[in-house]
Amino acid sequence: MAPARPRPLVAGNWKMNGLAASAAELDAIAEGVAAGGAGRAEALICPPFTLIAAFAARLAGKAPAIGGQDCHAKPSGAHTGDVAAEMLRDAGASHVIVGHSERRTDHGETDDVVKAKAEAALRAGLVAIVCIGETRAEREAGKTLDVVGTQLAGSLPAGATAANTVIAYEPVWAIGTGLTPTAADVKEVHNFIRGQLSVALASEGAGVRILYGGSVKPANAAELMGVENVDGALIGGASLKAADFLGIAAAYK
Ligand SMILES: O=C(CO)COP(=O)(O)O
């Protein structure tokens, strides 16, 4: 018997967008989810650090869950400007994104750094969403699976389980560009990741959710979310508008 598919996760990454007034958009998302707009999927919004505590307090445990976009590997200390996973948890977050390509590029984060951050997330009781994905040059050179495999092996936290770890495949060239891989290309990479997870985590690997991210919109969500081993989406720009976020989540209604 094929293993049951994990519960999908539809996650919004607000990146460096959002002010206190954005609570209105959060409320609209929460209303839509409460009305069944995300169907069987779990909904998550990852706002900037500055909004996490207020958003979590506002929702008081109702969906969507709230997550961070990054964390430091250490629980505390002399690291000006950084935020620990424990602080995110304390502020009401349940998830944290680590290793987003923008952090790998802007802040020189290596697989070792990403792995340490993912392990910090687990230590703090957060779900780690570990991002991997190839650049356009790497895809054109036929190195996609090599790159994704290396990043996955190097970034997967020790102690990863289906409950505490999510993988997000985000081709760098698809982020914010309106370009997406074909369904066949997404399938190839997600099936490869599933295989690697099964090697690394044995039977637990079947339950780890693998999200697709990169220019997910309401118009392409049903096709992308219908691909084998795509267990949800990590959404950037389209997650800033409740109607678009809910339009994507509707793929799971
Ligand atoms: O980077 C992303 C989510 O983490 C994807 O961003 P876009 O949906 O804006 O392409």
The ligand as an SDF file (V2000), in Angstrom:
LIG
                    3D

 10  9  0  0  0  0  0  0  0  0999 V2000
   10.9110   32.8550   -2.3810 O   0  0  0  0  0  0  0  0  0  0  0  0
    9.7540   32.5040   -2.4040 C   0  0  0  0  0  0  0  0  0  0  0  0
    9.0850   32.0020   -1.1810 C   0  0  0  0  0  0  0  0  0  0  0  0
    9.9990   31.7220   -0.1690 O   0  0  0  0  0  0  0  0  0  0  0  0
    8.9420   32.5630   -3.6360 C   0  0  0  0  0  0  0  0  0  0  0  0
    8.7140   33.8980   -3.9330 O   0  0  0  0  0  0  0  0  0  0  0  0
    7.6530   34.2820   -5.0810 P   0  0  0  0  0  0  0  0  0  0  0  0
    6.3980   33.4900   -4.7920 O   0  0  0  0  0  0  0  0  0  0  0  0
    7.4570   35.7510   -4.9330 O   0  0  0  0  0  0  0  0  0  0  0  0
    8.2550   33.8600   -6.3780 O   0  0  0  0  0  0  0  0  0  0  0  0
  1  2  2  0
  2  3  1  0
  2  5  1  0
  3  4  1  0
  5  6  1  0
  6  7  1  0
  7  8  2  0
  7  9  1  0
  7 10  1  0
M  END
$$$$
